[in-house]
Amino acid sequence: MNPPPFQLQWIDHVVLRVRDAAAMQAFYCDVLGCRVERRVDAIGLLQLRAGAALIDLVPAAPDDAGPAAPPAGGAGADAAGRNLDHLCLRVAPFDRGAILAHLQAHGVRVGSFGMRYGAEGEGPSQYLFDPEGNLVELKGPPAAAAGPGA
């Protein structure tokens, strides 16, 4: 098989499902030195700057409720649930057609495409799933720097 049509550059961001956003914000900011980057109250998202990357905090669904608004939902960290919503990998170049062809050639289950906010700002983003069903995001450069096919 051919190699990927891009190179991995770094982890752009991680998304943690949390039960107590205030305690998590205090820990990551006061203990580890992150700072608040932005909030998206409509989905309960709190983005914390961690050097060149982001740590996103989203509310875990209550134990007795169905999924919360995307990207939240699912259980928090415990024996019964994962608290990682998805792993985002920054890639370059970001040629959506070439990426999709590569993923399809490997039989990868592909998710949605969209312009999403990451550590460098808004840019092209392709979701996919690993063999165990974990959500992975391939993130391109900021929109102003996006190349062909973005």
BELDAFEN-V351589 format. One record per helix or strand of 2 or more residues. SS is the DSSP state (@ for helix, = for strand). FROM is the first residue (numbers start at 0). TO is the last residue. If there is no record, write none. Layout:
SS & FROM & TO
SS & FROM & TO
This chain:
= & 6 & 17
@ & 20 & 30
= & 34 & 39
@ & 40 & 42
= & 44 & 49
= & 52 & 58
= & 83 & 91
@ & 95 & 104
= & 109 & 117
= & 120 & 128
= & 134 & 141
@ & 142 & 144
